[in-house]
Amino acid sequence: MSGPRSRSRSPVPLPDVAASKRLFKAFRRVRVLVVGDLMLDEFVWGKVHRISPEAPVPVVWVQSDSLMPGGASNVANNIRALGGQVAMAGVVGTDRWGALLLDELSSRKIDTSAVIRSSSRPTTVKTRVIAHHQQVVRVDREHTAPIEPALMDRLISQVREQVSRVDAVIIEDYGKGVISRKLLEEVIPLARARRRVITVDPKEDHFDLYHNVTALTPNRAEAGGALGRELDSEDAVIAGGEELLRRLHSEALLITMGEDGMCLFEKTGRRTRIPTVAQEVFDVAGAGDTVIGTFTLALASGAPMPEAAILANYAAGIVVGKVGVAVTTPDELLARLNHAPARRWAHGQGKG
């Protein structure tokens, strides 16, 4: 059987800077609900001068530490940094970590009224030890069992109230117990009935739950895992993307491929291949959060699919050049667009 082929190609130009400025102003009027697994990212910053005499590991001399919203709350943080309005729905513990995370979100003007605190589940915390701009080790504290039925009912009730107030819903599935079939069977039809943009950052073993959404943003490994095969070539990515799009009945699928960029598949049959624009890569942590946050905010602001994907690609290229889980701003995006070389992305139509 022959591989996928493109019947026709037309260039997709770099987003116009003036048009992007207008789009970024529109971001301020958009409200997004992020539903998913909330986490707190703790960073311990230090230097290494010697190896431990107790074991062959570096001794990190701690100089400072910091806290950042992580997981689904990092998606919300990305949207807020880009100027959008955002609310969170999820679960945190009644522990000190949960209180710290809610404080971090509130300080960024992120609405946490739909976040439930539970004494039965600890807050998910990821502690990263970083020395000389390199991550030395990560320590995870988490409980990944599905949340109990009574807690799920409370969460669904909170989400129902929020959907009527927003322009878009992001499902952020980190596999920590919040995203379930029951939740999605309630949330997706409700958001569709209200004509909201619905995007999903998926977990590969939950792909059968994500049907009839606006778009999904898996990375290459997640897309391959859902299909049961590696997407180890351009043709494999194209065939896999088209298969997933048909299987899930979504309007679009945006597969992220790290240094190989992205590929956007649309239900219309249009396919857009976007090369990476990252100049330096220090830390890829949280890049997927930046992609879905930027992509969704742009779509909800009226941007066409390809333009939204290209802006998400630029945003991800900025954050991977920063150490730690990071965000970008409209000013940084405009500066990158202003200095970008003249680029035109391959715009294809066709199927395998």
N, C-alpha and C positions, 0 to 999 in steps of 0.2 A: 504494500500500500504506500502511496506517495505521501510525503509529509505535508504539513499545512502550507498553503500558498496564499499570497495576497493578490486579489484580482486587480486592484488599483491602488495607487498611492498618491497622496497629496500632502504638501508640507504643513506642519503646524508651527506657526511662528512663536517666538518668545512672547509672553504676555507683555502688552504695551505698558510702559511705566505709568503713563497718565491714567490709563484704564485701571491699573492696579491700585493707584491712589484712591480712585473712586470706589473700588471694591473694598479697600480697607476701611473707608469711611462707613460703608454699608455694614461691615462687621459689627460696628458698635450698636446697631439696631437689632442684631440677631441674638436670640436666646436659645441655648442648647441644654438639653438634659443628658447627663452622662450617667448611665446605669451600669454598675459592675463592681469589681473587686477593688476596694480601696486599700491602699498600703501607705506606710510611712517609710521613706528612704532616709536612713541616717548615714552621714558621711563622717568618717574619722580621718583627718588629714595629718600627715606627718612626714618624717624623713627616716631613712635607713642608713645607719653608719656601720652596722656589724651584723653578723649571723649569730643566732642564739647558741650558747654553749649547751643548751638542753636538747636541741633538735636542729636539723638543718633547715631552719626557717629564719627569715629576716626579723630583726627586732625593730619595730616601728616606734620612733619617738614622737608621741602625739603632740601636735602644736595647736590644733583647733578641731572643732566638730561643728556640724550643721545638720539641719533637718529640711527635707523637701517632701511635698506630696508625691506619692508614687502610685504605680498601677493606674487604675481608672481615675484617681484624683490627679495624676500627672497629665492626663488628657484634659481634664478641666483646667488645670493650671496653664497648659498650652493655649487653650481657647481664650482664657482671660488675658494672657500676655499679648495676644493678637488683637485685643480690644473687644472681644465678644462677651456677652452676658452668659453665665453658666450656672447650672444647679447640679448637685450631686444626689444620687440615690444609691444607697448601699448599706453596709453594716460595718460597724467598728465595735471594739470591746469597750467595757467600762473601765479598762486599765488606764494607766497614765499615758501610754502610747496613743490611745484613742483620743484622749483629751488634747494631746499635743498636735495630732493630725487635724482635729477640728479647729484648733487655734490657728494652725498654718493656713487652712483653707479660708477661714473667716478673715484673716489678715489680708488675703488676696481678693476679698469681696466675692467669694464663691458661696453661693447659697447652699447651706447644709441642712435645710429644714426637712429634707426627705432622707437624711442619714439616720439610721436607727442604731442606738447603742445597746449592746447585748452583754449580759454577764456570762453567757454560756460560750462565748467565742472570744479568743484573744484578738487584738488588732494585729494584722499582718505587718511585720517590720523586716526590712532588709537593711543590714548594716554593711557598708562597704568601707574597707580600710584602704586608703590611697596614699601612696608615698611617691614623691617625685613624678607626679602626674600619671602614675600607673596604679591600677587596682591590684592590691596584694592578695586580698581574700574577701569573700562575701559571706556573711552569716545571716541565715533566714530564721525568723520566728513566725510560724504560721499554723493554721488549722484549716485543712482543705476539704473536710467532709461537707456535704450539702447542708445548707442552713435548715433548721427545723421547720416543720409546716406552719406553726403559728407565727414564726418570725417571717416566713415567706409571705403569708397573707398580709401581714402589716406592711411589708415592703411593697407588694403589689398595690395596696391601697394608696400608699404614698405616690407611687409612680402614676397611677390613674389621675390623681389630682394635678400632678405636674405637667402631664402631656398636653392638657388644654392650654397651657401657658407658654409653650415653647414652639420654636420653628423647626427643630431637629432633635432627634434622639440618637445617641451613640450607645451601642451595646459593647461594653469593654469586658471581654471574657479572658481572665487570667487563670481560670480553672481552680479558683479558691473557694467555690461552693455557692456563690451568689447567683450566677447565671444557670438557669434550669429550664427544662421543657415547660413547666407550669408558668414560669415568669414570662418566657417568650411567647407562649400561646395567648397570654393576656396582653402583653405590651405591643407586639408587632401589629395585630389586627386593629388595636385601638389607634396606634399612630398612623397606620395606613388609612383608616376611616377619616382621620382628620387631615390627610394629605401632608403629613410631616416627612421630611427627609429622615430616612432611617439607615444608619451605617453600622457595620459590625466589624470589630477587630476580633477575629475568631480564635478559638482553641481547636486544634485539629480533630480531636475526638468528639467534638460537639457539632460538626458540620451539618449533620442531619437536622439540627434544630433551626438553622438560619435560612428560612425560605421567605420569598416575597419581600425582600428588603430593597432599599435603594442601591446599596453597594456594600461589598465586603472588601477588607484590605489585608488579606493574609500575606505573610512572607512566603518565599519560595518553598521552604521546608514545610510550612503548615499546609500549603496547597498540595504539595506532593504527598504529605502524610494522609490528607483526606482522600486522595485518589489511590493510595496504596502503592505509589511508585515514585522514584526520584525524577524531578524535573531538571535534568542535568544538561540540557541543551536548549537552544533557542526554539527549535521545533517542538521539543517536549513541553516547554512553557506555554507555547501557543496552543497546542493540542489540549493540554491540561486546563488552561484557562477557559477555553471554549467549552470543554466538558463540564467544568464546575458551574459556569454561567447557565448552561442548559439545565443542569441538575437542580440548581437552587432557585431558578426562576427570578433572579434578581435583575435589576436594571443594569448593573455594572459590577465588574470585579477588577480591583486594582492589586496586582501582585507586585510586592516589593522584593528586590533582588540584590540589596546591598550595593557593592561596587559595580554591579551590572545595571543599576538603575531600576526602572519600573516598567510594567506593561499594563495598560488599561484596556479592558475588554468591555464593550457596550452591547446591550441587547439588540441594537440596530444592526450589529455586525461590524461596526467600526472598531478598529484596534489602533491604539496609539502607543508607540514604543518610545520611552523617555530615558535617555542616558543619564548616568549619575552626574551631579554637579558638585559633589563634595571635593574640596581642595585639600584638606587635611583631615584625617580621622584620628581623634584622640579617644573617643568613647562612644560606642553605638547604643549604650543603655538609654532607653526611652525614645529612640528614633521613631519607632512604630507609633508611639503615642502622638508624636508631633505630626506624623503623616495623617492619621485619621482625624486629628483635631483640625488641622489646616484644611484638609480636603472637605470635611463636613461643613465647616464654617463658610468656605467659599461657595459650596453648592447651595447652602441655605441663603446666601446673599445674592444668588442669581447667576453665578458663574457657570459656564458650560463645563461638562465633565472633563474634557482635556485640559482646559485652563486651570481648573481646580486641582487636577493631578499634577500639573507642572509646578504650580505654586507649592503644593505639598512636597514635591521633590526638592525644590529650593530650600524650603524650611528645614527639611531633614538634613540637607547638606550643610546648613549652618550649625545645627545642634550637635552633629557628630564631630564638629571641630572644637567642641567645648568639653571640658573634663566634668564627669558626673552627669546625672540626669538633668537636662537643661531645657530651656525654652528659647523661642526667638520672638522678635517684635516686628511690627510693620516697618519701622525705620530700618532694621537690619535687612529685612527682605527687600525693601526698596533700594538700599545701597547695593545689595548683591545683584539685583536686576539691572541697576544702572551700569554696573561694571561687567556685566555678563557679555561674553562674546556673542556675536550674531549666531543664533542657533535655530535650527528648524528640525522638528521631530518627525520621525516617520509616522505617517497617518495611513493606516491600511484599511481595506474593506475586503472581507472574504472569509472563508472557512476552510478547514481541512477536509 
